[in-house]
Amino acid sequence: MDVYDTKLQTLIGLTGAAGSGKDSVAGIMVLEHGFQQIAFADALYEEVSTAFNVSVEFLKNRNTKERQAFRLSMRNCTDAEFVRTIMRMHGISLLMRIFWRWKPRSPRQILQWWGTDYRRARCEAYWIDKVCDRLMLTPNTHWVITDVRFQNEADLVREFGGQLGLVLRPGVEPVANHVSEAFWQTCNPDIVIRNYGTLKGLQNTVNEVFSQ
């Protein structure tokens, strides 16, 4: 990866388990500290939405993100190369392909397959390049990235002169045995934000961190 000369006014990359409160932290930063919010997954949601003809809102709905849905079965995917890639990855036999293609999938599973096993496996910097282009268009901005999940994404944050923030919430553990859920457990953050479950408490914590 190239080292970028552009330095943003402020860049914070947030990492942590799904459900730890990264989006809530970013929302407070946007409303109270003038940040703009972006995510590596912004383009991911758009691509999956198009490929399966479902709304981004459906894919993001936390109440149904782990729930299998027939609309996300592989037979409904318009990207044939994605289907072939995942079939090869799982070693699906010719006999099993019909049944496999009809099986309902959860939004989280499809998003992980598309983001990591399809796009990122072919080009490690695929999602990074999309975010980098956006950041470099508006350098005089406070930015918060809500979903740092890999080391090269954390490297991008620091190459722009930013900091990595780890959001921790007691009782929240990785929701899936997938490589994209592993980075936060071993990362070396610059900032640790502890979310004890109340919005007011989280606001106080975030305000304390970013008022220094």
N, C-alpha and C positions, 0 to 999 in steps of 0.2 A: 504494500500500500504506500502511496506517496505521502510525504509529510506536507500538509497544507500550510501555506504562508498566511492565509486568512485567519485572523483571530476575531472571534465574535465578542460582542459586548459582554455577554455571559452565556455559558452553556452548561446545563446540568443534565446528566443522563441518569435516569432512575432504573434500578433493578430490584428484584425481589420476587417472592413467590406469587403466583396468581392468587388474587384475593387479598394481598397484603395492604393494598390501598395506594398503589402507585398513581392511578388516575385521580384519586381524591387529593393526593399531595399536589399533583400537577394543577388541578383545578384551583387550589388555594393559591398557588404560585401565579396563576394567570389572573385571578380576580384581585389579589391583594399586593402583588409585587411586579405586575406588568410584563410577565412572561408570555411568549407565544408557545403553544403546545404542538408537538409533532411526534410521530411514532414511526419506527421502522415498519410497523405492520399496517400503516395507512394504505400503502400500495397493495399489500397482501390482501386486505379485505376487499379492495376494489377488484382485484383479479379473480378471487374466488367467487365474489358476487356475480361477476360477468359469466364465469365458466359454468356455474350451477343455476344461474337465473334466480337468485335469491337476493334479498335486500341486505345491505351492510348492517342495518339495524338488527335483522334476524341473527346474523353471525355474531354480533357483539352482545346480544342479550345474555346477561350473566345467569339468568334463571333457567335458560335452556341450553347453555353452552356445552354441557356434558351429556345432553339428551340426544339419543340417536333419532334421526329423522330420515324418512324415505326420500325426501327431496334432495338429500345429500348422498344418496347412493350413487355409485360410479356410473350407473346407466344414465344418469341425468347430467353427467359432465360433458361439456362440449369440447374440452381439450383432450383429444385422444392421446397425445403424448404423455400427459400427466397420468392418465389411466394406465398406459403401458408401463410407465416408470414404476408406479406403485405395485403393479402386478409382478414385475420382475423382482422388485425389492423383497416381496413376500413369497416369491417362488410359486405363484398360483398356477396350478396345472390346467391343461385344456379342459379337463372334465369338470373342474371346479369353477371355471371362469363365469359361467352363467349365474350360478348361485352367489358368487362373490360380488358380481356387479350389481346384484339386486339388494345386497345387504345394506340396511340403513347405517348411516355414520353420524357422529356428533360433529357440531361445528368445530370444537377444539381439535378433534382428530384430523379433519380435513385441513384445517389451517396449519397444523403442525406438519402434515405431509407436504402440503403445497410450499410452505415457507422454507422448510429445512431439507426435506428429502427430494424435492423437485427443483426449486429454484436455487437454493443455496448449494446443493450438491453439485450443480453444474457450474455455478459461478459464486465463489465464496463472498464476493463483494456485491452481489446483485442488489440486496436491499440497502446496503451502505451507500452505494452510488446514487440511489434515488434520494436518500436523505441529504447526502452531501450536496447535490445539485440545489436543493431547496435552501440549505443553510447559506451557501455561497451567494445566492441571489439577494439575500437580505442580511448582510453581516452586522449591521448596526441595530441588532435586535437581541433581547434576552430570550433565549430558547430553552425549553425543557423537553427532553426526549423521554417518553414514558415507558419504554420497553427494551432496555438494554439486556440482551440474553446471551451474547457471545463475547469472547475476548476481543475479537476484531472490532466489534461495535463499541466496546469500552475504549479501545485504542483510538477510534475515530474521535470520540468525545475529548480525549486528552490531547490529541493532535491539534484540535481547534482551541486548545487552552482551557478546556472545561473540566468539570469535576464529576465523579461518579458517586451517586447517592444510593445507599441501600435502605430500602423500606422494610422494616420488620414488624410483624404483627403476631403476638403470642397465639399459639394454637393453629396457625396457618402453615401447612406443609405442602410440598409439591403435589399437584393434582394428577400428574401423569408421569410415567416412567419414560421420559423422553429427554434427549440431549438439551433441548431448549429450556428445560426446567432445572438444569444443573448448575449453570454459571453462577448464579447469585449465592450459592452455598459456599463457594470457594473464592469469591472475588475479593479484591483489596480496595474497599470503598474509601473515598475521601470524606464522606459524610454518612452518618447513620441516623435515620429518622425512625423513631419507635412509635408505632400506631397501636394504641391500647383500646381502640374500638369506638371512641366517641369523637364526633366531628369537632366539637369544641376543643377537646384535648389535642387533636391533630392540628387544628388551626394554630393553637398556641405553640406547639412544637415547631411547626413550619415557620411561623413568624419569628420565633426566636432564632432559628438557624439563618434565615435570610435577612434579618435585620442587623446582623453583626457587621 
